[in-house]
Amino acid sequence: MRFRIVSALLAALVEQYDVLKNHLRRRFGDQEMIADVMQDLCVKVLERQDKAAPTATPLNLLKHMGRHLAIDHYRADVARGAVMVAVDDVPEAATELAGPECAAMSGQTAAALLATIQALPERCREAFILVRLHDIPQAEAARILGITRGMVARHVARALEEIQPILDIHSGPHET
């Protein structure tokens, strides 16, 4: 049984699937997320194939759609709190502290930091999370967010200005 491909967009998706997947993988890096994005892109194209307006460059449109779906996936992950710190990433000094007082201070600091990060403007928060928590280079974060590297640097600097007072308040006395 043969299926007739109705739209040029669907035809481009079928013919250029690997090209599109590699484009998104190079741009965003996360294989699992790209697999989800490609699946969502396929569903979106299939749902809209009857309504799709003809386009002269279907591959470019698919890349554009894929890029925006990937950004949506990233934002959804951030909103769900998918940003976590691995146990190995915690400094040794933090593991030396013990007792309920330290645990309470740590919980208060974490809550204050989380509230401060969530209160940041959206672009500022996204840039900070990409660069400081995911260790993504500023140039790559700029590409992901669709802004300049300079704007990423400004957003990260602003986020650090907002966060530093929380760290200063909750850090306590330092040994020198």
MARBA-3410 file (N, C-alpha, C, O; in Angstrom, 1 decimal):
176
0.8,-1.2,0.0,0.0,0.0,0.0,0.9,1.2,0.0,1.8,1.3,0.8 ~ 0.6,2.2,-0.9,1.4,3.4,-1.0,0.6,4.6,-0.4,-0.6,4.7,-0.6 ~ 1.3,5.5,0.3,0.7,6.7,0.8,1.1,7.9,0.0,2.2,8.0,-0.4 ~ 0.1,8.7,-0.3,0.4,9.9,-1.1,0.8,11.0,-0.1,0.0,11.3,0.8 ~ 1.9,11.7,-0.3,2.3,12.8,0.6,1.6,14.0,0.1,1.7,14.4,-1.1
0.8,14.6,1.0,-0.1,15.7,0.6,0.7,17.0,0.5,0.6,17.7,-0.5 ~ 1.4,17.4,1.5,2.0,18.7,1.5,3.5,18.7,1.3,4.2,17.7,1.5 ~ 4.0,19.8,0.7,5.4,20.0,0.5,6.2,19.9,1.8,7.3,19.5,1.9 ~ 5.6,20.5,2.9,6.2,20.5,4.2,6.4,19.1,4.7,7.4,18.7,5.3 ~ 5.4,18.2,4.6,5.5,16.8,5.0,6.5,16.1,4.2,7.3,15.3,4.7
6.5,16.4,2.9,7.5,15.7,2.0,8.9,16.1,2.4,9.8,15.3,2.4 ~ 9.1,17.4,2.7,10.4,17.9,3.2,10.8,17.2,4.5,12.0,16.9,4.7 ~ 9.9,17.1,5.4,10.1,16.4,6.7,10.6,15.0,6.5,11.6,14.6,7.1 ~ 9.9,14.3,5.6,10.3,12.9,5.3,11.7,12.8,4.7,12.5,12.0,5.1 ~ 11.9,13.6,3.7,13.1,13.6,2.9,14.3,14.1,3.7,15.4,13.6,3.5
14.1,15.1,4.5,15.2,15.8,5.2,15.2,15.5,6.7,15.8,16.3,7.4 ~ 14.6,14.5,7.1,14.5,14.2,8.5,15.9,14.2,9.2,16.1,14.8,10.2 ~ 16.8,13.4,8.7,18.2,13.3,9.3,18.9,14.7,9.3,19.6,15.0,10.2 ~ 18.8,15.4,8.2,19.4,16.7,8.1,18.8,17.6,9.2,19.6,18.3,9.9 ~ 17.5,17.6,9.3,16.9,18.5,10.3,17.3,18.1,11.7,17.6,18.9,12.6
17.3,16.8,12.0,17.7,16.3,13.3,19.1,16.7,13.6,19.4,17.1,14.8 ~ 20.0,16.5,12.7,21.4,16.9,12.9,21.6,18.4,13.1,22.4,18.8,14.0 ~ 20.8,19.2,12.4,20.8,20.6,12.6,20.4,21.0,14.0,21.1,21.8,14.7 ~ 19.4,20.4,14.5,18.9,20.7,15.9,19.9,20.1,16.9,20.1,20.8,17.9 ~ 20.5,19.0,16.6,21.4,18.4,17.6,22.7,19.3,17.7,23.2,19.5,18.8
23.1,19.8,16.6,24.3,20.7,16.6,24.0,22.0,17.4,24.8,22.5,18.1 ~ 22.8,22.4,17.2,22.4,23.7,17.8,22.1,23.6,19.3,22.4,24.5,20.0 ~ 21.5,22.5,19.7,21.0,22.4,21.1,21.8,21.3,21.9,21.9,21.4,23.1 ~ 22.3,20.3,21.2,23.1,19.3,21.9,22.5,18.1,22.6,23.0,17.0,22.6 ~ 21.3,18.3,23.2,20.7,17.3,24.0,19.9,16.3,23.2,18.9,16.6,22.6
20.5,15.1,23.1,19.9,14.1,22.2,18.4,13.7,22.6,17.6,13.6,21.7 ~ 18.2,13.6,23.9,16.8,13.2,24.3,15.8,14.3,24.0,14.7,14.0,23.5 ~ 16.2,15.5,24.2,15.3,16.6,23.9,15.1,16.7,22.4,14.0,17.0,22.0 ~ 16.1,16.5,21.6,16.0,16.6,20.2,15.0,15.5,19.7,14.2,15.7,18.8 ~ 15.1,14.3,20.3,14.2,13.2,19.9,12.7,13.6,20.2,11.8,13.4,19.4
12.5,14.3,21.3,11.2,14.8,21.7,10.7,15.9,20.7,9.6,15.9,20.3 ~ 11.7,16.7,20.4,11.3,17.8,19.5,11.0,17.3,18.1,10.0,17.8,17.5 ~ 11.7,16.3,17.6,11.4,15.8,16.3,10.1,15.1,16.3,9.3,15.2,15.3 ~ 9.7,14.4,17.4,8.4,13.8,17.5,7.3,14.8,17.5,6.3,14.7,16.8 ~ 7.5,15.9,18.2,6.5,17.0,18.3,6.4,17.6,16.9,5.3,18.0,16.5
7.5,17.8,16.2,7.5,18.4,14.9,6.7,17.6,13.9,5.9,18.1,13.1 ~ 6.9,16.3,14.0,6.2,15.4,13.1,4.7,15.5,13.4,3.9,15.6,12.4 ~ 4.3,15.5,14.6,2.9,15.6,15.0,2.3,16.9,14.5,1.2,16.9,13.9 ~ 3.1,18.0,14.7,2.6,19.3,14.3,2.4,19.4,12.8,1.4,19.9,12.3 ~ 3.3,18.8,12.0,3.2,18.8,10.5,2.0,18.0,10.1,1.3,18.4,9.2
1.9,16.8,10.7,0.8,15.9,10.3,-0.6,16.6,10.7,-1.5,16.4,9.9 ~ -0.7,17.2,11.8,-1.9,17.8,12.2,-2.3,19.0,11.3,-3.5,19.3,11.1 ~ -1.3,19.7,10.7,-1.6,20.9,9.9,-1.4,20.7,8.5,-1.4,21.7,7.7 ~ -1.2,19.5,8.0,-0.9,19.3,6.6,-2.0,19.8,5.7,-1.7,20.2,4.6 ~ -3.2,19.7,6.1,-4.3,20.1,5.2,-4.4,21.6,5.2,-5.0,22.2,4.3
-4.0,22.3,6.3,-4.1,23.7,6.5,-2.8,24.4,6.1,-2.8,25.7,6.0 ~ -1.8,23.7,5.8,-0.5,24.4,5.6,-0.5,25.1,4.3,-0.9,24.7,3.2 ~ 0.0,26.4,4.4,0.1,27.2,3.2,1.4,26.8,2.5,2.4,26.4,3.1 ~ 1.4,26.8,1.1,2.6,26.5,0.4,3.8,27.4,0.8,3.6,28.6,1.0 ~ 5.0,26.8,0.8,6.2,27.6,1.1,7.2,27.2,0.1,7.4,26.1,-0.3
8.0,28.2,-0.2,9.1,28.0,-1.2,10.3,27.3,-0.6,11.1,26.6,-1.3 ~ 10.4,27.4,0.7,11.6,26.8,1.4,11.1,26.0,2.6,11.2,26.4,3.7 ~ 10.6,24.8,2.3,10.0,24.0,3.4,11.1,23.6,4.5,10.7,23.5,5.7 ~ 12.3,23.3,4.1,13.3,22.9,5.0,13.6,24.1,6.0,13.8,23.8,7.2 ~ 13.7,25.3,5.5,13.9,26.4,6.4,12.8,26.6,7.4,13.0,26.9,8.5
11.6,26.4,6.9,10.4,26.5,7.8,10.5,25.4,8.9,10.1,25.6,10.0 ~ 10.8,24.2,8.5,11.0,23.1,9.4,12.1,23.4,10.5,11.9,23.1,11.6 ~ 13.2,23.9,10.0,14.2,24.3,10.9,13.8,25.4,11.9,14.0,25.3,13.1 ~ 13.0,26.3,11.4,12.5,27.4,12.3,11.5,26.8,13.3,11.6,27.1,14.5 ~ 10.6,25.9,12.8,9.6,25.3,13.7,10.4,24.4,14.8,10.0,24.5,16.0
11.4,23.7,14.3,12.1,22.8,15.2,12.9,23.6,16.3,12.9,23.2,17.5 ~ 13.5,24.7,15.9,14.2,25.6,16.8,13.2,26.1,17.9,13.6,26.1,19.1 ~ 12.1,26.6,17.5,11.1,27.1,18.4,10.5,26.0,19.4,10.3,26.2,20.5 ~ 10.3,24.8,18.8,9.9,23.7,19.7,11.0,23.3,20.7,10.6,23.1,21.8 ~ 12.2,23.4,20.3,13.3,23.1,21.2,13.4,24.1,22.3,13.6,23.8,23.5
13.2,25.4,22.0,13.2,26.4,23.0,12.0,26.2,23.9,12.2,26.4,25.1 ~ 10.9,25.9,23.4,9.7,25.6,24.2,10.0,24.4,25.2,9.6,24.5,26.4 ~ 10.7,23.4,24.7,11.0,22.2,25.6,11.9,22.7,26.7,11.8,22.3,27.8 ~ 12.9,23.5,26.3,13.9,24.0,27.3,13.1,24.8,28.4,13.3,24.6,29.6 ~ 12.3,25.7,28.0,11.5,26.5,28.9,10.6,25.7,29.8,10.5,26.0,31.0
10.0,24.6,29.2,9.2,23.8,30.0,10.0,23.0,31.1,9.5,22.8,32.2 ~ 11.2,22.6,30.7,12.1,21.9,31.7,12.4,22.8,32.8,12.4,22.4,34.0 ~ 12.7,24.1,32.5,13.1,25.1,33.5,11.9,25.3,34.4,12.0,25.4,35.6 ~ 10.7,25.4,33.8,9.5,25.7,34.6,9.2,24.5,35.5,8.6,24.7,36.6 ~ 9.5,23.3,35.1,9.2,22.1,35.9,10.3,21.9,37.0,10.2,21.1,37.8
11.3,22.7,36.9,12.4,22.6,37.9,13.3,21.5,37.6,13.9,20.9,38.5 ~ 13.6,21.3,36.3,14.4,20.2,35.9,15.9,20.5,36.1,16.8,19.6,35.9 ~ 16.2,21.7,36.5,17.6,22.1,36.8,18.0,21.6,38.1,17.4,22.0,39.2 ~ 18.9,20.6,38.2,19.3,20.0,39.4,20.9,20.0,39.5,21.6,20.1,38.5 ~ 21.4,20.0,40.7,22.8,20.0,40.9,23.2,18.6,41.3,22.6,18.0,42.3
24.2,18.0,40.6,24.6,16.7,41.0,25.4,16.7,42.3,26.0,17.8,42.7 ~ 25.3,15.6,43.1,26.0,15.6,44.4,27.5,15.8,44.2,28.1,16.5,45.1 ~ 28.1,15.4,43.1,29.5,15.6,42.9,29.9,17.0,42.7,31.0,17.4,42.9 ~ 28.9,17.9,42.3,29.1,19.3,42.0,29.1,20.1,43.3,29.5,21.3,43.3 ~ 28.7,19.5,44.4,28.6,20.3,45.7,30.0,20.4,46.3,30.7,19.4,46.3
30.5,21.6,46.6,31.8,21.7,47.1,32.0,20.9,48.4,31.1,20.6,49.2 ~ 33.3,20.5,48.6,33.6,19.6,49.8,33.3,20.4,51.1,32.9,19.8,52.1 ~ 33.5,21.7,51.1,33.3,22.5,52.3,31.8,22.3,52.7,31.5,22.3,53.9 ~ 30.9,22.2,51.8,29.5,22.1,52.1,29.2,20.8,52.8,28.3,20.7,53.6 ~ 29.9,19.7,52.4,29.7,18.4,53.0,30.3,18.3,54.3,29.9,17.4,55.1
31.3,19.2,54.7,31.9,19.1,56.0,30.9,19.7,57.0,31.1,19.3,58.2 ~ 30.0,20.6,56.6,29.1,21.1,57.6,28.1,20.1,58.0,27.6,19.3,57.1 ~ 27.7,20.1,59.2,26.7,19.1,59.7,25.8,19.7,60.7,26.1,20.8,61.3 ~ 24.7,19.0,61.0,23.8,19.4,62.1,22.6,20.1,61.6,22.6,20.6,60.4 ~ 21.6,20.2,62.4,20.3,20.8,62.0,20.4,22.2,61.7,19.7,22.8,60.9
21.3,23.0,62.4,21.4,24.4,62.2,21.9,24.7,60.8,21.4,25.5,60.1 ~ 22.9,23.9,60.4,23.5,24.1,59.0,22.4,23.7,58.0,22.3,24.3,56.9 ~ 21.7,22.6,58.3,20.7,22.2,57.3,19.6,23.2,57.2,19.1,23.5,56.0 ~ 19.2,23.8,58.3,18.2,24.9,58.2,18.7,26.1,57.4,18.0,26.6,56.6 ~ 19.9,26.5,57.7,20.5,27.6,56.9,20.6,27.3,55.5,20.3,28.1,54.6
21.0,26.1,55.2,21.1,25.7,53.8,19.8,25.7,53.1,19.7,26.2,51.9 ~ 18.8,25.2,53.7,17.4,25.2,53.2,16.9,26.6,53.0,16.2,26.9,52.0 ~ 17.2,27.5,53.9,16.8,28.9,53.8,17.5,29.6,52.6,16.9,30.3,51.8 ~ 18.8,29.3,52.5,19.6,29.9,51.4,19.0,29.4,50.1,18.8,30.2,49.1 ~ 18.8,28.1,50.0,18.3,27.5,48.7,16.9,28.1,48.4,16.7,28.5,47.2
16.0,28.3,49.4,14.7,28.9,49.1,14.9,30.3,48.7,14.2,30.8,47.8 ~ 15.7,31.1,49.3,16.0,32.5,48.9,16.5,32.6,47.5,16.1,33.4,46.7 ~ 17.5,31.7,47.2,18.1,31.7,45.9,17.0,31.4,44.8,17.0,32.0,43.8 ~ 16.3,30.3,45.1,15.2,29.9,44.1,14.2,31.1,43.9,13.8,31.3,42.8 ~ 13.8,31.7,45.0,12.8,32.8,44.8,13.4,34.0,44.1,12.8,34.6,43.2
14.7,34.2,44.3,15.4,35.3,43.6,15.5,35.0,42.1,15.3,35.9,41.3 ~ 15.9,33.8,41.8,16.1,33.4,40.4,14.7,33.4,39.7,14.6,33.9,38.6 ~ 13.7,32.9,40.4,12.3,32.9,39.7,11.8,34.3,39.5,11.0,34.6,38.6 ~ 12.2,35.3,40.4,11.8,36.7,40.2,12.5,37.4,39.1,12.1,38.5,38.8 ~ 13.6,36.9,38.6,14.3,37.5,37.5,13.4,37.6,36.3,12.5,36.8,36.1
13.7,38.6,35.4,12.9,38.7,34.1,13.3,37.4,33.4,14.3,36.8,33.5 ~ 12.3,37.0,32.5,12.4,35.7,31.8,13.8,35.5,31.1,14.4,34.5,31.3 ~ 14.1,36.4,30.2,15.4,36.3,29.5,16.6,36.3,30.4,17.5,35.5,30.2 ~ 16.6,37.1,31.4,17.7,37.1,32.4,17.8,35.8,33.1,18.9,35.2,33.2 ~ 16.7,35.2,33.5,16.7,33.9,34.2,17.2,32.8,33.2,18.0,32.0,33.6
16.7,32.8,32.0,17.1,31.8,31.0,18.6,31.8,30.8,19.2,30.8,30.7 ~ 19.1,33.1,30.5,20.5,33.2,30.3,21.3,32.7,31.5,22.3,32.0,31.3 ~ 20.9,33.1,32.7,21.7,32.7,33.9,21.7,31.2,34.0,22.7,30.6,34.3 ~ 20.5,30.5,33.8,20.4,29.1,34.0,21.3,28.4,32.9,22.0,27.4,33.3 ~ 21.2,28.8,31.7,22.0,28.2,30.7,23.5,28.3,30.9,24.3,27.4,30.9
24.0,29.6,31.3,25.4,29.8,31.4,26.0,29.3,32.7,27.0,28.7,32.7 ~ 25.3,29.7,33.8,25.9,29.4,35.1,25.5,28.0,35.7,26.3,27.4,36.4 ~ 24.3,27.5,35.3,23.9,26.2,35.9,24.2,25.0,34.9,24.5,23.9,35.3 ~ 24.0,25.3,33.6,24.3,24.2,32.6,25.7,24.3,32.0,26.0,23.5,31.2 ~ 26.5,25.3,32.4,27.8,25.6,31.8,27.8,25.6,30.3,28.8,25.1,29.7
26.8,26.2,29.7,26.8,26.4,28.3,27.5,27.7,28.0,27.3,28.7,28.6 ~ 28.5,27.7,27.0,29.2,29.0,26.7,28.2,30.1,26.3,27.1,29.8,25.8 ~ 28.6,31.3,26.6,27.7,32.5,26.3,27.3,32.5,24.8,26.2,32.9,24.5 ~ 28.2,32.2,23.9,27.9,32.3,22.5,26.8,31.3,22.1,25.9,31.6,21.4 ~ 26.9,30.1,22.7,25.9,29.0,22.5,24.5,29.4,23.1,23.5,29.2,22.5
24.6,30.0,24.3,23.4,30.4,25.0,22.7,31.5,24.1,21.5,31.6,24.0 ~ 23.5,32.4,23.6,23.0,33.5,22.7,22.3,32.9,21.5,21.2,33.3,21.1 ~ 22.8,31.8,20.9,22.2,31.2,19.8,20.9,30.5,20.2,19.9,30.7,19.5 ~ 20.9,29.9,21.3,19.7,29.2,21.8,18.6,30.2,22.1,17.4,30.0,21.7 ~ 18.9,31.3,22.7,17.9,32.3,23.1,17.6,33.3,22.0,16.6,34.0,22.1
18.4,33.3,20.9,18.1,34.2,19.8,18.5,35.7,20.1,17.9,36.6,19.6 ~ 19.5,35.8,21.0,20.0,37.2,21.3,21.5,37.2,21.1,22.1,36.2,20.8 ~ 22.1,38.4,21.3,23.5,38.5,21.1,24.3,38.0,22.3,23.7,37.9,23.4 ~ 25.6,37.7,22.1,26.4,37.2,23.3,26.5,38.3,24.3,26.6,38.0,25.5 ~ 26.6,39.6,23.9,26.7,40.7,24.8,25.4,40.8,25.7,25.6,41.1,26.9
24.3,40.5,25.1,23.1,40.6,25.9,23.0,39.4,26.9,22.6,39.6,28.0 ~ 23.6,38.3,26.5,23.7,37.1,27.5,24.5,37.5,28.6,24.2,37.3,29.8 ~ 25.7,38.2,28.3,26.6,38.6,29.4,25.9,39.6,30.3,26.1,39.5,31.5 ~ 25.2,40.5,29.8,24.4,41.5,30.6,23.4,40.8,31.5,23.2,41.1,32.7 ~ 22.7,39.9,30.9,21.6,39.2,31.7,22.3,38.4,32.8,21.8,38.4,33.9
23.4,37.7,32.5,24.1,36.9,33.6,24.6,37.8,34.7,24.5,37.6,35.9 ~ 25.2,39.0,34.3,25.7,39.9,35.3,24.6,40.5,36.1,24.7,40.6,37.3 ~ 23.4,40.8,35.5,22.3,41.3,36.3,21.8,40.2,37.3,21.5,40.5,38.4 ~ 21.7,39.0,36.8,21.3,37.9,37.7,22.2,37.7,38.9,21.8,37.6,40.0 ~ 23.5,37.8,38.6,24.5,37.7,39.7,24.4,38.8,40.7,24.6,38.6,41.9
24.1,40.1,40.2,23.9,41.2,41.1,22.7,41.0,42.0,22.7,41.3,43.2 ~ 21.7,40.3,41.5,20.5,40.0,42.3,20.8,38.9,43.3,20.2,38.9,44.4 ~ 21.6,38.0,42.9,21.8,36.8,43.7,22.9,37.0,44.8,22.8,36.4,45.9 ~ 23.8,37.8,44.5,25.0,38.0,45.4,24.5,38.4,46.8,25.1,37.9,47.8 ~ 23.6,39.4,47.0,23.2,39.7,48.4,22.6,38.5,49.2,22.8,38.4,50.4
21.9,37.6,48.5,21.4,36.4,49.2,22.6,35.6,49.7,22.5,35.1,50.8 ~ 23.6,35.4,48.8,24.7,34.6,49.2,25.5,35.3,50.4,26.0,34.6,51.3 ~ 25.6,36.6,50.3,26.3,37.3,51.4,25.6,37.2,52.7,26.2,37.0,53.7 ~ 24.3,37.3,52.7,23.5,37.3,53.9,23.6,35.9,54.5,23.7,35.8,55.8 ~ 23.5,34.9,53.7,23.4,33.5,54.2,24.7,32.8,54.4,24.8,31.6,54.8
25.8,33.4,54.0,27.1,32.7,54.0,27.7,32.7,55.4,28.5,31.8,55.6 ~ 27.4,33.6,56.2,28.0,33.6,57.6,29.4,34.0,57.6,29.9,34.5,56.5 ~ 30.1,33.9,58.7,31.5,34.3,58.8,32.4,33.4,58.0,32.2,32.2,57.9 ~ 33.4,34.0,57.4,34.4,33.3,56.6,35.7,33.2,57.3,36.1,34.2,57.9 ~ 36.4,32.1,57.2,37.7,31.9,57.7,38.7,32.4,56.7,38.6,32.1,55.5
39.7,33.1,57.1,40.7,33.6,56.2,42.1,33.2,56.6,43.1,33.5,55.9
END
